[in-house]
Amino acid sequence: MKIDWDILWESVKEPLRILIFALIGWLLTVIVPQLPPAVGAIVALLLKFIDELLHQSSKVQSKAKQNTGWLGLKGLTNF
């Protein structure tokens, strides 16, 4: 059985994004111990929302061939 690395990479991208955002939220609660743990989860959700917003905006712009400005990003993680 041959592994298609492109399909594997596409399958792993989304869990990696979520892991990165969760780590950022967790690090925030470690750096600022006064924050409740729920703040880390909220930060992770907000980052995921912003990432998805940028990703969807870049899809719309690429269809219109206007890949300029901060909306030209693929997302926060950029992969």
Residue pairs with C-beta under 8 A, 6 or more apart in sequence:
13 79
16 77
16 79
17 48
17 51
17 75
17 77
17 79
18 44
18 48
20 77
21 43
21 44
21 45
21 47
21 48
21 51
21 76
22 40
22 44
24 43
24 44
24 47
25 39
25 40
25 41
25 42
25 43
25 44
25 47
26 40
28 35
28 39
28 40
28 43
29 35
29 36
29 37
29 39
29 40
47 76
50 76
51 75
51 76
51 77
52 75
54 70
54 71
54 73
54 74
54 75
54 76
55 74
55 75
57 71
58 67
58 71
58 72
58 73
58 74
58 75
61 67
61 68
61 71
61 72
